[in-house]
C-alpha cells in the first residue's frame, strides 16, 4: 500500500491534492486517477478541461504517471 496524490494542472493553474489516497498498486492508482478526472469534469463548470493533466505523485514526491484529461474524456483537443 502506498499514499498517492492527484495533482491537476494546465498551463495557467494547478489544483493540489493535499490529502492523497492510499492505493494497493498502480492499477488502483490508475483507476482512481480516471475517477478524479471524471469527478472534476462532471461538475457544473464552464471550464474546458481538455487541456488539463492529472499528475499521480507518490509519498516521496516522485511522479508515477500522468493522465491527460482528454484521454479520459475521449475528446481531442
C-alpha positions as CSV (number, residue, x, y, z in Angstrom):
1,X,0.0,0.0,0.0
2,X,1.2,3.5,-0.8
3,X,-0.1,7.0,-0.5
4,X,-0.6,8.8,-3.8
5,X,-1.6,12.3,-4.6
6,X,-3.6,13.5,-7.6
7,X,-2.4,17.0,-8.7
8,X,-4.1,18.6,-11.7
9,X,-2.7,21.3,-13.8
10,X,-3.0,23.2,-17.1
11,X,-0.7,26.0,-18.4
12,X,-2.3,28.6,-16.0
13,X,-3.5,26.8,-12.9
14,X,-2.7,23.9,-10.5
15,X,-5.0,22.0,-8.2
16,X,-3.0,20.4,-5.4
17,X,-4.3,17.3,-3.6
18,X,-3.0,17.8,-0.1
19,X,-4.8,14.7,1.4
20,X,-3.9,11.9,-1.0
21,X,-5.3,8.4,-1.2
22,X,-3.9,5.0,-0.1
23,X,-3.8,2.5,-3.0
24,X,-2.8,-1.1,-3.3
25,X,-0.9,-0.8,-6.6
26,X,-0.5,1.2,-9.8
27,X,-3.7,-0.3,-11.3
28,X,-5.7,1.0,-8.4
29,X,-4.0,4.4,-8.7
30,X,-4.8,4.5,-12.5
31,X,-8.5,3.7,-11.8
32,X,-8.6,6.3,-9.1
33,X,-7.0,8.9,-11.4
34,X,-9.7,8.3,-14.0
35,X,-12.3,8.7,-11.3
36,X,-10.8,12.0,-10.2
37,X,-10.9,13.3,-13.8
38,X,-14.5,12.3,-14.3
39,X,-15.5,13.8,-10.9
40,X,-13.9,17.2,-11.8
41,X,-15.3,17.4,-15.3
42,X,-18.9,16.3,-14.3
43,X,-19.4,19.5,-12.2
44,X,-21.4,22.4,-13.4
45,X,-18.5,24.4,-14.6
46,X,-17.8,26.3,-17.8
47,X,-14.1,25.1,-17.6
48,X,-12.8,23.5,-20.7
49,X,-10.9,20.6,-19.0
50,X,-9.3,19.2,-22.2
51,X,-6.0,21.0,-21.6
52,X,-5.7,19.7,-18.1
53,X,-3.4,16.9,-17.0
54,X,-3.6,14.8,-13.8
55,X,-0.2,14.0,-12.2
56,X,-0.1,11.0,-9.9
57,X,2.6,11.6,-7.2
58,X,3.8,9.1,-4.6
59,X,4.5,9.8,-1.0
60,X,8.2,10.6,-1.8
61,X,7.2,13.3,-4.2
62,X,8.0,11.2,-7.3
63,X,5.7,11.4,-10.3
64,X,4.4,7.9,-11.1
65,X,2.5,8.8,-14.3
66,X,0.3,11.5,-15.9
67,X,-3.2,11.2,-17.3
68,X,-4.3,13.9,-19.8
69,X,-7.9,14.7,-19.1
70,X,-8.6,14.5,-22.9
71,X,-7.6,10.8,-22.7
72,X,-10.2,10.0,-20.1
73,X,-12.9,12.3,-21.6
74,X,-12.4,10.8,-25.1
75,X,-12.4,14.2,-26.7
76,X,-9.5,15.5,-28.8
77,X,-8.1,19.0,-28.1
